[in-house]
Amino acid sequence: MSAIGHLRYATSGDPGSRQSIQPFEAVLRHDQQLALVHNGNLTNDRPLRERLQESGAIFSSQSDTEIFLHLVARALATELPLKFREVFAAIEGA
């Protein structure tokens, strides 16, 4: 069992949108469950979003945190810590 104790309003996209309220949740391959919060801004969010959309990603918000979630889901590694290592190499910002 895991828990997350952080809720965050959006700092990018549409801050008034309910879809942008964190945490973002997903079930990844191998039934890995992930809840993600991000306190910062990706500075390369536009090219990342475009690349993800071109490869079939569907977004429900304008939040850069959702980009982060898609990158984690698409990472080639099977273990979460290694997935995050892949993602950290692709993102810019805080």
C-alpha positions as CSV (number, residue, x, y, z in Angstrom):
1,M,0.0,0.0,0.0
2,S,1.2,3.5,-0.8
3,A,-0.1,7.0,-0.1
4,I,0.4,10.5,-1.3
5,G,0.0,13.5,0.9
6,H,0.3,16.4,-1.5
7,L,-2.3,18.2,-3.5
8,R,-1.2,20.9,-5.9
9,Y,-3.0,23.5,-8.0
10,A,-1.7,23.9,-11.6
11,T,1.2,26.2,-12.2
12,S,1.0,25.8,-16.0
13,G,-1.8,25.4,-18.5
14,D,-5.1,26.5,-17.1
15,P,-4.8,26.9,-13.3
16,G,-8.6,27.1,-13.0
17,S,-9.1,23.7,-14.7
18,R,-10.2,20.8,-12.6
19,Q,-8.2,18.5,-15.0
20,S,-5.0,20.3,-13.9
21,I,-5.3,19.6,-10.2
22,Q,-2.7,17.2,-9.0
23,P,-1.9,14.5,-8.3
24,F,-2.1,12.9,-11.7
25,E,-2.7,9.2,-11.5
26,A,-2.0,6.3,-13.9
27,V,-1.6,2.6,-14.1
28,L,1.5,1.8,-16.1
29,R,2.7,-1.4,-17.7
30,H,3.1,-4.3,-15.3
31,D,0.3,-2.9,-13.2
32,Q,2.5,-0.3,-11.7
33,Q,0.4,2.4,-10.1
34,L,1.7,5.9,-10.0
35,A,0.4,9.2,-8.5
36,L,2.5,12.1,-9.5
37,V,2.8,15.7,-8.2
38,H,5.2,18.2,-9.6
39,N,6.1,21.6,-8.0
40,G,7.9,23.5,-10.8
41,N,7.7,24.2,-14.5
42,L,9.1,22.3,-17.4
43,T,10.8,24.7,-19.8
44,N,10.7,22.3,-22.8
45,D,7.1,21.3,-22.3
46,R,5.9,22.4,-25.8
47,P,8.3,20.2,-27.8
48,L,7.7,17.3,-25.5
49,R,3.9,17.6,-25.7
50,E,4.1,17.9,-29.5
51,R,6.4,14.8,-29.7
52,L,4.1,12.8,-27.4
53,Q,0.9,13.8,-29.3
54,E,2.5,12.9,-32.7
55,S,3.2,9.4,-31.2
56,G,-0.4,9.0,-30.1
57,A,-0.6,10.5,-26.6
58,I,-3.9,11.9,-25.5
59,F,-3.9,14.7,-22.9
60,S,-6.7,15.7,-20.6
61,S,-5.1,18.9,-19.4
62,Q,-2.6,21.6,-20.3
63,S,-0.5,20.8,-17.3
64,D,3.2,20.1,-17.8
65,T,2.9,17.5,-15.0
66,E,0.8,15.4,-17.3
67,I,3.6,15.5,-19.8
68,F,5.9,14.1,-17.1
69,L,3.4,11.3,-16.5
70,H,3.3,10.4,-20.2
71,L,7.1,10.3,-20.3
72,V,7.2,8.0,-17.3
73,A,4.7,5.7,-18.8
74,R,6.6,5.5,-22.1
75,A,10.1,5.0,-20.5
76,L,11.7,1.7,-21.6
77,A,12.9,0.7,-18.1
78,T,10.7,-1.6,-16.1
79,E,11.4,-0.4,-12.6
80,L,10.1,3.0,-11.6
81,P,13.4,4.5,-10.3
82,L,15.0,3.7,-13.7
83,K,12.0,5.1,-15.5
84,F,12.5,8.4,-13.7
85,R,16.1,8.4,-14.6
86,E,15.1,8.2,-18.3
87,V,12.6,11.0,-17.8
88,F,15.0,13.3,-16.0
89,A,17.4,13.0,-19.0
90,A,14.6,14.3,-21.3
91,I,13.2,17.2,-19.3
92,E,14.4,20.7,-18.7
93,G,13.3,23.0,-15.9
94,A,12.4,22.4,-12.3
